């Protein structure tokens, strides 16, 4: 089966701006989501769809 995983990460959501960058136990939410996806999907199949440079700059360590 051919597939990819796309994680939507909008900075200016109407309910909570900056949500993907909110730290949960010291780790931005978008990184936590990415790491959870890595448990079941190879990294080359995971994409983060964002509209903001601040989210693009976040690195997974």
mmCIF file of the N, C-alpha and C atoms, coordinates in Angstrom:
data_MODEL
# 
_entry.id   MODEL 
# 
loop_
_atom_site.group_PDB 
_atom_site.id 
_atom_site.type_symbol 
_atom_site.label_atom_id 
_atom_site.label_alt_id 
_atom_site.label_comp_id 
_atom_site.label_asym_id 
_atom_site.label_entity_id 
_atom_site.label_seq_id 
_atom_site.pdbx_PDB_ins_code 
_atom_site.Cartn_x 
_atom_site.Cartn_y 
_atom_site.Cartn_z 
_atom_site.occupancy 
_atom_site.B_iso_or_equiv 
_atom_site.pdbx_formal_charge 
_atom_site.auth_seq_id 
_atom_site.auth_comp_id 
_atom_site.auth_asym_id 
_atom_site.auth_atom_id 
_atom_site.pdbx_PDB_model_num 
ATOM 1   N N  . UNK A 1 1  ? 0.844  -1.179 0.000  1.00 0.00 ? 1  UNK A N  1 
ATOM 2   C CA . UNK A 1 1  ? 0.000  0.000  0.000  1.00 0.00 ? 1  UNK A CA 1 
ATOM 3   C C  . UNK A 1 1  ? 0.891  1.244  0.000  1.00 0.00 ? 1  UNK A C  1 
ATOM 4   N N  . UNK A 1 2  ? 0.543  2.208  -0.826 1.00 0.00 ? 2  UNK A N  1 
ATOM 5   C CA . UNK A 1 2  ? 1.287  3.459  -0.925 1.00 0.00 ? 2  UNK A CA 1 
ATOM 6   C C  . UNK A 1 2  ? 0.533  4.554  -0.161 1.00 0.00 ? 2  UNK A C  1 
ATOM 7   N N  . UNK A 1 3  ? 1.198  5.215  0.756  1.00 0.00 ? 3  UNK A N  1 
ATOM 8   C CA . UNK A 1 3  ? 0.540  6.216  1.589  1.00 0.00 ? 3  UNK A CA 1 
ATOM 9   C C  . UNK A 1 3  ? 1.558  7.210  2.136  1.00 0.00 ? 3  UNK A C  1 
ATOM 10  N N  . UNK A 1 4  ? 1.050  8.316  2.676  1.00 0.00 ? 4  UNK A N  1 
ATOM 11  C CA . UNK A 1 4  ? 1.837  9.277  3.436  1.00 0.00 ? 4  UNK A CA 1 
ATOM 12  C C  . UNK A 1 4  ? 0.978  9.738  4.612  1.00 0.00 ? 4  UNK A C  1 
ATOM 13  N N  . UNK A 1 5  ? 1.634  10.326 5.599  1.00 0.00 ? 5  UNK A N  1 
ATOM 14  C CA . UNK A 1 5  ? 0.929  10.925 6.733  1.00 0.00 ? 5  UNK A CA 1 
ATOM 15  C C  . UNK A 1 5  ? 1.171  12.426 6.662  1.00 0.00 ? 5  UNK A C  1 
ATOM 16  N N  . UNK A 1 6  ? 0.099  13.199 6.694  1.00 0.00 ? 6  UNK A N  1 
ATOM 17  C CA . UNK A 1 6  ? 0.207  14.658 6.681  1.00 0.00 ? 6  UNK A CA 1 
ATOM 18  C C  . UNK A 1 6  ? -0.324 15.176 8.013  1.00 0.00 ? 6  UNK A C  1 
ATOM 19  N N  . UNK A 1 7  ? 0.529  15.906 8.725  1.00 0.00 ? 7  UNK A N  1 
ATOM 20  C CA . UNK A 1 7  ? 0.145  16.498 10.003 1.00 0.00 ? 7  UNK A CA 1 
ATOM 21  C C  . UNK A 1 7  ? -0.172 17.971 9.755  1.00 0.00 ? 7  UNK A C  1 
ATOM 22  N N  . UNK A 1 8  ? -1.431 18.371 9.889  1.00 0.00 ? 8  UNK A N  1 
ATOM 23  C CA . UNK A 1 8  ? -1.773 19.783 9.698  1.00 0.00 ? 8  UNK A CA 1 
ATOM 24  C C  . UNK A 1 8  ? -1.324 20.604 10.909 1.00 0.00 ? 8  UNK A C  1 
ATOM 25  N N  . UNK A 1 9  ? -0.664 21.730 10.656 1.00 0.00 ? 9  UNK A N  1 
ATOM 26  C CA . UNK A 1 9  ? -0.147 22.559 11.747 1.00 0.00 ? 9  UNK A CA 1 
ATOM 27  C C  . UNK A 1 9  ? -0.314 24.036 11.402 1.00 0.00 ? 9  UNK A C  1 
ATOM 28  N N  . UNK A 1 10 ? -1.514 24.556 11.628 1.00 0.00 ? 10 UNK A N  1 
ATOM 29  C CA . UNK A 1 10 ? -1.785 25.971 11.379 1.00 0.00 ? 10 UNK A CA 1 
ATOM 30  C C  . UNK A 1 10 ? -1.450 26.784 12.620 1.00 0.00 ? 10 UNK A C  1 
ATOM 31  N N  . UNK A 1 11 ? -0.729 27.864 12.427 1.00 0.00 ? 11 UNK A N  1 
ATOM 32  C CA . UNK A 1 11 ? -0.374 28.722 13.560 1.00 0.00 ? 11 UNK A CA 1 
ATOM 33  C C  . UNK A 1 11 ? -1.561 29.576 13.994 1.00 0.00 ? 11 UNK A C  1 
ATOM 34  N N  . UNK A 1 12 ? -2.285 30.124 13.048 1.00 0.00 ? 12 UNK A N  1 
ATOM 35  C CA . UNK A 1 12 ? -3.363 31.070 13.371 1.00 0.00 ? 12 UNK A CA 1 
ATOM 36  C C  . UNK A 1 12 ? -4.734 30.405 13.361 1.00 0.00 ? 12 UNK A C  1 
ATOM 37  N N  . UNK A 1 13 ? -4.878 29.340 14.126 1.00 0.00 ? 13 UNK A N  1 
ATOM 38  C CA . UNK A 1 13 ? -6.193 28.717 14.225 1.00 0.00 ? 13 UNK A CA 1 
ATOM 39  C C  . UNK A 1 13 ? -7.121 29.648 15.001 1.00 0.00 ? 13 UNK A C  1 
ATOM 40  N N  . UNK A 1 14 ? -8.400 29.529 14.770 1.00 0.00 ? 14 UNK A N  1 
ATOM 41  C CA . UNK A 1 14 ? -9.350 30.449 15.399 1.00 0.00 ? 14 UNK A CA 1 
ATOM 42  C C  . UNK A 1 14 ? -9.532 30.162 16.893 1.00 0.00 ? 14 UNK A C  1 
ATOM 43  N N  . UNK A 1 15 ? -9.354 28.925 17.328 1.00 0.00 ? 15 UNK A N  1 
ATOM 44  C CA . UNK A 1 15 ? -9.579 28.599 18.731 1.00 0.00 ? 15 UNK A CA 1 
ATOM 45  C C  . UNK A 1 15 ? -8.352 28.798 19.608 1.00 0.00 ? 15 UNK A C  1 
ATOM 46  N N  . UNK A 1 16 ? -7.159 28.487 19.083 1.00 0.00 ? 16 UNK A N  1 
ATOM 47  C CA . UNK A 1 16 ? -5.957 28.598 19.913 1.00 0.00 ? 16 UNK A CA 1 
ATOM 48  C C  . UNK A 1 16 ? -4.754 28.890 19.018 1.00 0.00 ? 16 UNK A C  1 
ATOM 49  N N  . UNK A 1 17 ? -4.433 30.170 18.883 1.00 0.00 ? 17 UNK A N  1 
ATOM 50  C CA . UNK A 1 17 ? -3.304 30.547 18.036 1.00 0.00 ? 17 UNK A CA 1 
ATOM 51  C C  . UNK A 1 17 ? -2.002 29.990 18.598 1.00 0.00 ? 17 UNK A C  1 
ATOM 52  N N  . UNK A 1 18 ? -1.162 29.499 17.702 1.00 0.00 ? 18 UNK A N  1 
ATOM 53  C CA . UNK A 1 18 ? 0.139  28.982 18.095 1.00 0.00 ? 18 UNK A CA 1 
ATOM 54  C C  . UNK A 1 18 ? 0.107  27.591 18.708 1.00 0.00 ? 18 UNK A C  1 
ATOM 55  N N  . UNK A 1 19 ? -1.011 26.898 18.605 1.00 0.00 ? 19 UNK A N  1 
ATOM 56  C CA . UNK A 1 19 ? -1.170 25.590 19.239 1.00 0.00 ? 19 UNK A CA 1 
ATOM 57  C C  . UNK A 1 19 ? -0.037 24.609 18.904 1.00 0.00 ? 19 UNK A C  1 
ATOM 58  N N  . UNK A 1 20 ? 0.425  24.505 17.653 1.00 0.00 ? 20 UNK A N  1 
ATOM 59  C CA . UNK A 1 20 ? 1.488  23.535 17.365 1.00 0.00 ? 20 UNK A CA 1 
ATOM 60  C C  . UNK A 1 20 ? 2.788  23.808 18.120 1.00 0.00 ? 20 UNK A C  1 
ATOM 61  N N  . UNK A 1 21 ? 2.977  25.042 18.586 1.00 0.00 ? 21 UNK A N  1 
ATOM 62  C CA . UNK A 1 21 ? 4.213  25.400 19.287 1.00 0.00 ? 21 UNK A CA 1 
ATOM 63  C C  . UNK A 1 21 ? 4.089  25.361 20.804 1.00 0.00 ? 21 UNK A C  1 
ATOM 64  N N  . UNK A 1 22 ? 2.899  25.064 21.311 1.00 0.00 ? 22 UNK A N  1 
ATOM 65  C CA . UNK A 1 22 ? 2.711  24.997 22.762 1.00 0.00 ? 22 UNK A CA 1 
ATOM 66  C C  . UNK A 1 22 ? 3.553  23.858 23.320 1.00 0.00 ? 22 UNK A C  1 
ATOM 67  N N  . UNK A 1 23 ? 4.295  24.153 24.379 1.00 0.00 ? 23 UNK A N  1 
ATOM 68  C CA . UNK A 1 23 ? 5.146  23.143 25.006 1.00 0.00 ? 23 UNK A CA 1 
ATOM 69  C C  . UNK A 1 23 ? 4.342  22.255 25.942 1.00 0.00 ? 23 UNK A C  1 
ATOM 70  N N  . UNK A 1 24 ? 4.512  20.970 25.762 1.00 0.00 ? 24 UNK A N  1 
ATOM 71  C CA . UNK A 1 24 ? 3.945  19.974 26.660 1.00 0.00 ? 24 UNK A CA 1 
ATOM 72  C C  . UNK A 1 24 ? 5.128  19.226 27.266 1.00 0.00 ? 24 UNK A C  1 
ATOM 73  N N  . UNK A 1 25 ? 5.361  19.444 28.532 1.00 0.00 ? 25 UNK A N  1 
ATOM 74  C CA . UNK A 1 25 ? 6.520  18.851 29.223 1.00 0.00 ? 25 UNK A CA 1 
ATOM 75  C C  . UNK A 1 25 ? 7.824  19.194 28.510 1.00 0.00 ? 25 UNK A C  1 
ATOM 76  N N  . UNK A 1 26 ? 7.920  20.442 28.025 1.00 0.00 ? 26 UNK A N  1 
ATOM 77  C CA . UNK A 1 26 ? 9.154  20.928 27.412 1.00 0.00 ? 26 UNK A CA 1 
ATOM 78  C C  . UNK A 1 26 ? 9.327  20.606 25.936 1.00 0.00 ? 26 UNK A C  1 
ATOM 79  N N  . UNK A 1 27 ? 8.329  19.984 25.309 1.00 0.00 ? 27 UNK A N  1 
ATOM 80  C CA . UNK A 1 27 ? 8.427  19.609 23.892 1.00 0.00 ? 27 UNK A CA 1 
ATOM 81  C C  . UNK A 1 27 ? 7.250  20.228 23.141 1.00 0.00 ? 27 UNK A C  1 
ATOM 82  N N  . UNK A 1 28 ? 7.525  20.940 22.029 1.00 0.00 ? 28 UNK A N  1 
ATOM 83  C CA . UNK A 1 28 ? 6.424  21.518 21.250 1.00 0.00 ? 28 UNK A CA 1 
ATOM 84  C C  . UNK A 1 28 ? 5.443  20.437 20.774 1.00 0.00 ? 28 UNK A C  1 
ATOM 85  N N  . UNK A 1 29 ? 4.174  20.768 20.775 1.00 0.00 ? 29 UNK A N  1 
ATOM 86  C CA . UNK A 1 29 ? 3.126  19.817 20.410 1.00 0.00 ? 29 UNK A CA 1 
ATOM 87  C C  . UNK A 1 29 ? 3.363  19.176 19.035 1.00 0.00 ? 29 UNK A C  1 
ATOM 88  N N  . UNK A 1 30 ? 3.833  19.943 18.068 1.00 0.00 ? 30 UNK A N  1 
ATOM 89  C CA . UNK A 1 30 ? 4.047  19.403 16.726 1.00 0.00 ? 30 UNK A CA 1 
ATOM 90  C C  . UNK A 1 30 ? 5.131  18.321 16.735 1.00 0.00 ? 30 UNK A C  1 
ATOM 91  N N  . UNK A 1 31 ? 6.154  18.492 17.565 1.00 0.00 ? 31 UNK A N  1 
ATOM 92  C CA . UNK A 1 31 ? 7.216  17.488 17.669 1.00 0.00 ? 31 UNK A CA 1 
ATOM 93  C C  . UNK A 1 31 ? 6.683  16.233 18.355 1.00 0.00 ? 31 UNK A C  1 
ATOM 94  N N  . UNK A 1 32 ? 5.877  16.406 19.381 1.00 0.00 ? 32 UNK A N  1 
ATOM 95  C CA . UNK A 1 32 ? 5.281  15.244 20.053 1.00 0.00 ? 32 UNK A CA 1 
ATOM 96  C C  . UNK A 1 32 ? 4.414  14.452 19.078 1.00 0.00 ? 32 UNK A C  1 
ATOM 97  N N  . UNK A 1 33 ? 3.650  15.148 18.257 1.00 0.00 ? 33 UNK A N  1 
ATOM 98  C CA . UNK A 1 33 ? 2.802  14.489 17.266 1.00 0.00 ? 33 UNK A CA 1 
ATOM 99  C C  . UNK A 1 33 ? 3.658  13.743 16.248 1.00 0.00 ? 33 UNK A C  1 
ATOM 100 N N  . UNK A 1 34 ? 4.711  14.395 15.762 1.00 0.00 ? 34 UNK A N  1 
ATOM 101 C CA . UNK A 1 34 ? 5.629  13.774 14.796 1.00 0.00 ? 34 UNK A CA 1 
ATOM 102 C C  . UNK A 1 34 ? 6.253  12.501 15.384 1.00 0.00 ? 34 UNK A C  1 
ATOM 103 N N  . UNK A 1 35 ? 6.692  12.578 16.624 1.00 0.00 ? 35 UNK A N  1 
ATOM 104 C CA . UNK A 1 35 ? 7.314  11.419 17.269 1.00 0.00 ? 35 UNK A CA 1 
ATOM 105 C C  . UNK A 1 35 ? 6.333  10.256 17.433 1.00 0.00 ? 35 UNK A C  1 
ATOM 106 N N  . UNK A 1 36 ? 5.088  10.571 17.703 1.00 0.00 ? 36 UNK A N  1 
ATOM 107 C CA . UNK A 1 36 ? 4.077  9.515  17.803 1.00 0.00 ? 36 UNK A CA 1 
ATOM 108 C C  . UNK A 1 36 ? 3.880  8.842  16.444 1.00 0.00 ? 36 UNK A C  1 
ATOM 109 N N  . UNK A 1 37 ? 3.876  9.639  15.396 1.00 0.00 ? 37 UNK A N  1 
ATOM 110 C CA . UNK A 1 37 ? 3.735  9.085  14.042 1.00 0.00 ? 37 UNK A CA 1 
ATOM 111 C C  . UNK A 1 37 ? 4.921  8.181  13.690 1.00 0.00 ? 37 UNK A C  1 
ATOM 112 N N  . UNK A 1 38 ? 6.113  8.551  14.144 1.00 0.00 ? 38 UNK A N  1 
ATOM 113 C CA . UNK A 1 38 ? 7.312  7.748  13.875 1.00 0.00 ? 38 UNK A CA 1 
ATOM 114 C C  . UNK A 1 38 ? 7.219  6.334  14.442 1.00 0.00 ? 38 UNK A C  1 
ATOM 115 N N  . UNK A 1 39 ? 6.379  6.145  15.423 1.00 0.00 ? 39 UNK A N  1 
ATOM 116 C CA . UNK A 1 39 ? 6.233  4.825  16.026 1.00 0.00 ? 39 UNK A CA 1 
ATOM 117 C C  . UNK A 1 39 ? 5.584  3.822  15.077 1.00 0.00 ? 39 UNK A C  1 
ATOM 118 N N  . UNK A 1 40 ? 4.860  4.330  14.060 1.00 0.00 ? 40 UNK A N  1 
ATOM 119 C CA . UNK A 1 40 ? 4.136  3.426  13.161 1.00 0.00 ? 40 UNK A CA 1 
ATOM 120 C C  . UNK A 1 40 ? 4.436  3.645  11.682 1.00 0.00 ? 40 UNK A C  1 
ATOM 121 N N  . UNK A 1 41 ? 5.110  4.760  11.358 1.00 0.00 ? 41 UNK A N  1 
ATOM 122 C CA . UNK A 1 41 ? 5.352  5.116  9.955  1.00 0.00 ? 41 UNK A CA 1 
ATOM 123 C C  . UNK A 1 41 ? 6.803  5.575  9.796  1.00 0.00 ? 41 UNK A C  1 
ATOM 124 N N  . UNK A 1 42 ? 7.478  5.194  8.711  1.00 0.00 ? 42 UNK A N  1 
ATOM 125 C CA . UNK A 1 42 ? 8.837  5.693  8.486  1.00 0.00 ? 42 UNK A CA 1 
ATOM 126 C C  . UNK A 1 42 ? 8.849  7.216  8.295  1.00 0.00 ? 42 UNK A C  1 
ATOM 127 N N  . UNK A 1 43 ? 9.922  7.866  8.722  1.00 0.00 ? 43 UNK A N  1 
ATOM 128 C CA . UNK A 1 43 ? 10.034 9.326  8.653  1.00 0.00 ? 43 UNK A CA 1 
ATOM 129 C C  . UNK A 1 43 ? 9.833  9.863  7.237  1.00 0.00 ? 43 UNK A C  1 
ATOM 130 N N  . UNK A 1 44 ? 10.278 9.140  6.242  1.00 0.00 ? 44 UNK A N  1 
ATOM 131 C CA . UNK A 1 44 ? 10.162 9.626  4.858  1.00 0.00 ? 44 UNK A CA 1 
ATOM 132 C C  . UNK A 1 44 ? 8.712  9.718  4.391  1.00 0.00 ? 44 UNK A C  1 
ATOM 133 N N  . UNK A 1 45 ? 7.781  9.152  5.143  1.00 0.00 ? 45 UNK A N  1 
ATOM 134 C CA . UNK A 1 45 ? 6.367  9.206  4.775  1.00 0.00 ? 45 UNK A CA 1 
ATOM 135 C C  . UNK A 1 45 ? 5.574  10.214 5.601  1.00 0.00 ? 45 UNK A C  1 
ATOM 136 N N  . UNK A 1 46 ? 6.259  10.980 6.465  1.00 0.00 ? 46 UNK A N  1 
ATOM 137 C CA . UNK A 1 46 ? 5.584  11.948 7.324  1.00 0.00 ? 46 UNK A CA 1 
ATOM 138 C C  . UNK A 1 46 ? 5.876  13.362 6.838  1.00 0.00 ? 46 UNK A C  1 
ATOM 139 N N  . UNK A 1 47 ? 4.825  14.133 6.654  1.00 0.00 ? 47 UNK A N  1 
ATOM 140 C CA . UNK A 1 47 ? 4.946  15.532 6.221  1.00 0.00 ? 47 UNK A CA 1 
ATOM 141 C C  . UNK A 1 47 ? 4.164  16.408 7.181  1.00 0.00 ? 47 UNK A C  1 
ATOM 142 N N  . UNK A 1 48 ? 4.714  17.588 7.470  1.00 0.00 ? 48 UNK A N  1 
ATOM 143 C CA . UNK A 1 48 ? 4.012  18.573 8.291  1.00 0.00 ? 48 UNK A CA 1 
ATOM 144 C C  . UNK A 1 48 ? 3.573  19.703 7.371  1.00 0.00 ? 48 UNK A C  1 
ATOM 145 N N  . UNK A 1 49 ? 2.268  19.896 7.285  1.00 0.00 ? 49 UNK A N  1 
ATOM 146 C CA . UNK A 1 49 ? 1.699  20.947 6.444  1.00 0.00 ? 49 UNK A CA 1 
ATOM 147 C C  . UNK A 1 49 ? 1.480  22.182 7.311  1.00 0.00 ? 49 UNK A C  1 
ATOM 148 N N  . UNK A 1 50 ? 2.223  23.248 7.037  1.00 0.00 ? 50 UNK A N  1 
ATOM 149 C CA . UNK A 1 50 ? 2.116  24.459 7.853  1.00 0.00 ? 50 UNK A CA 1 
ATOM 150 C C  . UNK A 1 50 ? 2.087  25.710 6.986  1.00 0.00 ? 50 UNK A C  1 
ATOM 151 N N  . UNK A 1 51 ? 1.593  26.782 7.597  1.00 0.00 ? 51 UNK A N  1 
ATOM 152 C CA . UNK A 1 51 ? 1.513  28.074 6.924  1.00 0.00 ? 51 UNK A CA 1 
ATOM 153 C C  . UNK A 1 51 ? 2.391  29.106 7.624  1.00 0.00 ? 51 UNK A C  1 
ATOM 154 N N  . UNK A 1 52 ? 3.285  28.660 8.493  1.00 0.00 ? 52 UNK A N  1 
ATOM 155 C CA . UNK A 1 52 ? 4.022  29.597 9.323  1.00 0.00 ? 52 UNK A CA 1 
ATOM 156 C C  . UNK A 1 52 ? 5.502  29.232 9.439  1.00 0.00 ? 52 UNK A C  1 
ATOM 157 N N  . UNK A 1 53 ? 6.360  30.237 9.333  1.00 0.00 ? 53 UNK A N  1 
ATOM 158 C CA . UNK A 1 53 ? 7.814  30.034 9.403  1.00 0.00 ? 53 UNK A CA 1 
ATOM 159 C C  . UNK A 1 53 ? 8.268  29.550 10.780 1.00 0.00 ? 53 UNK A C  1 
ATOM 160 N N  . UNK A 1 54 ? 7.569  29.968 11.825 1.00 0.00 ? 54 UNK A N  1 
ATOM 161 C CA . UNK A 1 54 ? 7.962  29.550 13.178 1.00 0.00 ? 54 UNK A CA 1 
ATOM 162 C C  . UNK A 1 54 ? 7.825  28.035 13.343 1.00 0.00 ? 54 UNK A C  1 
ATOM 163 N N  . UNK A 1 55 ? 6.811  27.477 12.740 1.00 0.00 ? 55 UNK A N  1 
ATOM 164 C CA . UNK A 1 55 ? 6.622  26.026 12.830 1.00 0.00 ? 55 UNK A CA 1 
ATOM 165 C C  . UNK A 1 55 ? 7.664  25.310 11.964 1.00 0.00 ? 55 UNK A C  1 
ATOM 166 N N  . UNK A 1 56 ? 7.975  25.882 10.814 1.00 0.00 ? 56 UNK A N  1 
ATOM 167 C CA . UNK A 1 56 ? 8.993  25.283 9.941  1.00 0.00 ? 56 UNK A CA 1 
ATOM 168 C C  . UNK A 1 56 ? 10.353 25.207 10.624 1.00 0.00 ? 56 UNK A C  1 
ATOM 169 N N  . UNK A 1 57 ? 10.644 26.174 11.492 1.00 0.00 ? 57 UNK A N  1 
ATOM 170 C CA . UNK A 1 57 ? 11.954 26.240 12.147 1.00 0.00 ? 57 UNK A CA 1 
ATOM 171 C C  . UNK A 1 57 ? 12.127 25.216 13.265 1.00 0.00 ? 57 UNK A C  1 
ATOM 172 N N  . UNK A 1 58 ? 11.056 24.649 13.759 1.00 0.00 ? 58 UNK A N  1 
ATOM 173 C CA . UNK A 1 58 ? 11.124 23.678 14.852 1.00 0.00 ? 58 UNK A CA 1 
ATOM 174 C C  . UNK A 1 58 ? 11.830 22.421 14.354 1.00 0.00 ? 58 UNK A C  1 
ATOM 175 N N  . UNK A 1 59 ? 12.759 21.932 15.149 1.00 0.00 ? 59 UNK A N  1 
ATOM 176 C CA . UNK A 1 59 ? 13.531 20.728 14.789 1.00 0.00 ? 59 UNK A CA 1 
ATOM 177 C C  . UNK A 1 59 ? 13.241 19.625 15.805 1.00 0.00 ? 59 UNK A C  1 
ATOM 178 N N  . UNK A 1 60 ? 13.229 18.414 15.316 1.00 0.00 ? 60 UNK A N  1 
ATOM 179 C CA . UNK A 1 60 ? 13.080 17.256 16.185 1.00 0.00 ? 60 UNK A CA 1 
ATOM 180 C C  . UNK A 1 60 ? 14.462 16.773 16.595 1.00 0.00 ? 60 UNK A C  1 
ATOM 181 N N  . UNK A 1 61 ? 14.735 16.743 17.873 1.00 0.00 ? 61 UNK A N  1 
ATOM 182 C CA . UNK A 1 61 ? 16.045 16.282 18.378 1.00 0.00 ? 61 UNK A CA 1 
ATOM 183 C C  . UNK A 1 61 ? 15.913 14.947 19.058 1.00 0.00 ? 61 UNK A C  1 
# 
